[in-house]
Structures are given as structure tokens and as C-alpha cells.
Amino acid sequence: MVSDEQIRLTVADALGVDAAKLDPETPLNTIADFDSVQVLTLMLALDEAGVKLLPNDVGKVRTFGDILVLVRK
């Protein structure tokens, strides 16, 4: 299983943000340039890290914490 810290680092790298600024309450739409292309980039990065997310699930993601919940499913 992928750790929360690995997910944090993967998400931060994919979105080009400082991992220290990602906490479970961080709204993804407050990240500069977060758009549908960033969503695809995020999905691909997570997939490469061994985390499979369904497109329907990704559409419900609003915060970094939402990503953690999906990963733990």
C-alpha cells in the first residue's frame, strides 16, 4: 500500500506545489493552474505510483484529503 507521504509527494510533484503546503483540507482548486489538464496529470502520476483512480471518483475530488480517502478504498 502506498503511504500518505508518498501520495503527498506524488500529488505535489504532479501539480508543481510544495508538498508541505498539502494537508487534508487543502482545496485543489486553490492551486494555481489547477484545471482539467492538471486532473489528468494527477491521475497519470498516481497511476505511475501504483494508485488507480476511476474517472468518476476523480470528478468528486475537491481536497487533498479526498484523494487520500480514495486511495484508502
C-alpha positions as CSV (number, residue, x, y, z in Angstrom):
1,M,0.0,0.0,0.0
2,V,1.2,3.5,-0.8
3,S,1.8,5.7,2.2
4,D,0.1,9.1,2.7
5,E,3.5,10.7,2.4
6,Q,4.2,9.1,-0.9
7,I,0.8,10.3,-2.1
8,R,1.5,13.8,-0.8
9,L,4.9,13.8,-2.7
10,T,3.3,12.5,-5.9
11,V,0.5,15.0,-5.8
12,A,2.8,17.9,-5.1
13,D,5.2,16.9,-7.9
14,A,2.3,16.4,-10.4
15,L,0.8,19.8,-9.5
16,G,4.0,21.7,-9.1
17,V,3.4,22.7,-5.5
18,D,5.3,22.4,-2.2
19,A,4.4,19.1,-0.5
20,A,4.5,20.9,2.9
21,K,1.5,23.0,1.8
22,L,-0.7,20.0,1.1
23,D,-2.8,19.0,4.1
24,P,-6.1,17.1,4.0
25,E,-8.2,20.3,3.9
26,T,-6.2,21.9,1.0
27,P,-8.7,22.7,-1.7
28,L,-7.2,21.6,-5.0
29,N,-9.0,24.5,-6.9
30,T,-6.8,27.0,-4.9
31,I,-3.7,25.6,-6.6
32,A,-2.5,27.8,-9.4
33,D,-3.4,26.5,-12.9
34,F,-5.5,23.6,-11.5
35,D,-7.7,22.6,-14.4
36,S,-8.8,19.5,-16.3
37,V,-5.3,19.1,-17.7
38,Q,-3.9,19.1,-14.1
39,V,-6.5,16.5,-13.2
40,L,-5.3,14.2,-16.0
41,T,-1.6,14.8,-14.9
42,L,-2.6,14.0,-11.4
43,M,-4.3,10.7,-12.4
44,L,-1.3,9.7,-14.5
45,A,1.2,10.4,-11.7
46,L,-0.9,8.5,-9.2
47,D,-1.3,5.6,-11.6
48,E,2.5,5.5,-12.0
49,A,2.8,5.4,-8.2
50,G,0.5,2.4,-8.2
51,V,-2.7,4.1,-7.3
52,K,-5.6,3.5,-9.6
53,L,-8.4,6.0,-9.5
54,L,-11.6,5.8,-11.5
55,P,-12.6,8.9,-13.6
56,N,-15.9,9.0,-11.7
57,D,-14.1,9.2,-8.4
58,V,-11.7,11.8,-9.6
59,G,-14.6,14.1,-10.5
60,K,-15.6,14.1,-6.9
61,V,-12.2,15.2,-5.6
62,R,-12.2,18.7,-4.0
63,T,-9.4,18.5,-1.5
64,F,-6.1,16.6,-1.0
65,G,-7.9,14.7,1.8
66,D,-10.4,13.4,-0.8
67,I,-7.5,11.9,-2.7
68,L,-6.3,10.2,0.5
69,V,-9.8,8.8,1.1
70,L,-10.0,7.3,-2.4
71,V,-6.5,5.8,-2.1
72,R,-7.5,4.0,1.1
73,K,-10.6,2.4,-0.5
